[in-house]
Amino acid sequence: MQIVENQNLYFDNVLSYVSGMDNTQTMGLVNHILKNLESIGLEVREKVMFTYSDSETEFLIPLKNEKTYENSGYRIKPKFKMINAVKIRFEGDFGDIDIALKALEKYISEKKYRVISRPYYVVVRSNVNSNSGIWDIYISIDGNIF
């Protein structure tokens, strides 16, 4: 697993969906969202992202269309920016993704970087029939290094 510094993510017109589910259901919901967006006239422009808070999972889907869509927990965020992030790529079963997260957190700790965001997971490729795939994990760090 390679770690890359100085990564930035910029997206306009991002569909946000917040769910109270746990991380064992994450990939099933990602696949469900991707299958159903077209039926409501929305097209995905970039890869789906998600992040976990204490009790929720937020899914962020950059859209091609500049439509407004607000319904049943979905809402549009005009912009998403993540600046000066450290990234690690994980390939395997989603149930093992914590291995990559721990490696990234260890790297950040060893470098004495100050974390300014929670981890954001980007679905690079997923298998709709299983939990296997490729994900990038991003954590923003403070650009002021003392």
BELLIN-V822439 format. One record per backbone hydrogen bond with DSSP energy under -1.0 kcal/mol. NH is the residue of the N-H (numbers start at 0). CO is the residue of the C=O. E is the energy in kcal/mol with one decimal. If there is no record, write none. Layout:
nh	co	e
NH	CO	E
NH	CO	E
This chain:
nh	co	e
3	86	-2.6
6	84	-2.7
8	81	-2.7
10	79	-2.5
12	77	-2.1
13	76	-3.0
14	60	-2.9
15	74	-3.7
16	58	-2.3
18	56	-2.8
24	21	-1.6
28	24	-2.0
29	25	-2.4
30	26	-2.4
31	27	-1.9
32	28	-2.8
33	29	-2.4
34	30	-2.0
35	31	-1.6
36	32	-1.6
39	36	-1.3
40	37	-1.7
41	36	-2.1
44	61	-2.9
48	59	-2.8
49	120	-2.1
50	57	-1.9
52	55	-2.9
56	18	-3.1
57	50	-2.8
58	16	-3.2
59	48	-3.1
60	14	-2.8
62	12	-2.5
63	42	-2.9
70	73	-1.0
73	70	-2.6
74	15	-2.0
76	13	-3.5
79	10	-2.5
81	8	-2.6
84	6	-3.2
85	138	-2.7
86	3	-3.1
87	136	-1.9
89	134	-3.3
91	132	-2.4
93	130	-2.7
95	92	-2.4
96	93	-1.7
98	95	-1.9
100	96	-2.0
101	97	-2.7
102	98	-1.8
103	99	-2.4
104	100	-2.7
105	101	-2.4
106	102	-2.2
107	103	-2.4
108	104	-2.3
109	105	-2.8
110	106	-2.0
111	108	-1.0
112	107	-2.3
115	139	-2.7
119	137	-2.6
120	49	-3.2
121	135	-3.1
122	47	-3.0
123	133	-1.9
124	133	-1.9
126	131	-2.2
129	126	-1.6
132	91	-1.9
133	124	-3.2
134	89	-2.8
135	121	-2.2
136	87	-2.9
137	119	-3.0
138	85	-1.9
140	83	-2.5
141	113	-2.8
